Amino acid sequence: MRVHAQAILLPAGWTNGNDPAAPQRKRIGRQPARGLGKPRREAGAILLYLAEKTGKLLPSDPAAKFDAIQWLMTQMSTVGPMFGQFVHYLRFAPAGNDYSKSRYLTQAVRVAEVIDQRLASATYLAGSDYSVADISTFPWLRNIPALMGADVMAKFPNIVRWVKAIDERPAVKKALAEVDAVRGKTTPFDKAEAATLDKVFGRGQFAAA
C-alpha cells in the first residue's frame, strides 16, 4: 500500500493527464506512475506489477492467486466505476441530476452488499491473506460513511471489520498520512475554479460534444 501510494499519488496541479506537453505519458487521460523503471498506467496493472516484482500481495498458489486477481478485476470493472459515478453525481454534477444520483447510489449499495457478503466468509477479499484486491478496493469502501451516512454501515458489518483491520496496518497508516499531506498542498475541489473543474471532468469547453 505504501509503495503503491507513493508511486501514483497525484501531484499538485494535476490535470487528469491532459498535458499536451507530455503526449508520451498520456493514455486515455490517466496519470502514469513514475519510479517503476518506465511510466506505467492503470492502478490495477501497477498493483500487479508491484506484486510480481516484490513477490508480495499475491498468493503463490495458482488458484488462490487468480482468486485475488478476480477480486482485483471486480474493483476495476465494478467497484471503482460505480462508486466513481456516484461520487461525481453526488458532489460535482449540477442540479437536476436526481435520477443519475439515485441510480449510482443504488449501484454502489449493491456493490457494497456483494463485498460484505464475500467478507462474511473470508478475512480478506481473496481469502485469509491481504492482497492487491484489498489495496485496490479499500479506498472506495473506506469512504462509505462520508458518502452515504454513518448509519448505512449497520448494513455492512463485514466491511466495517475489514476496513478497521486495514486501517490498522502500519503501511496503510503511513500511506494515508502521505495522502493527507498531498491534500494539504492542493486546492480542494469545492474551492477550485470552474475552468479547472471543467478540465478535470471533461465538460464545458473541454467536452467532446
Secondary structure, 3 states (H helix, E strand, C coil): CHHHHHHHCCCCCCCCCCCCCCHHHCECCECCECCCCCCECCHHHHHHHHHHHHCCCCCCCHHHHHHHHHHHHHHHHHHHHHHHHHHHHHHHCCCCCHHHHHHHHHHHHHHHHHHHHHHCCCCECCECCCCHHHHHHHHHHCCHHHHHCHHHHHHCHHHHHHHHHHHCCHHHHHHHHHHHHHHHHCCCHHHCCHHHHHHHHCCHHHCCC
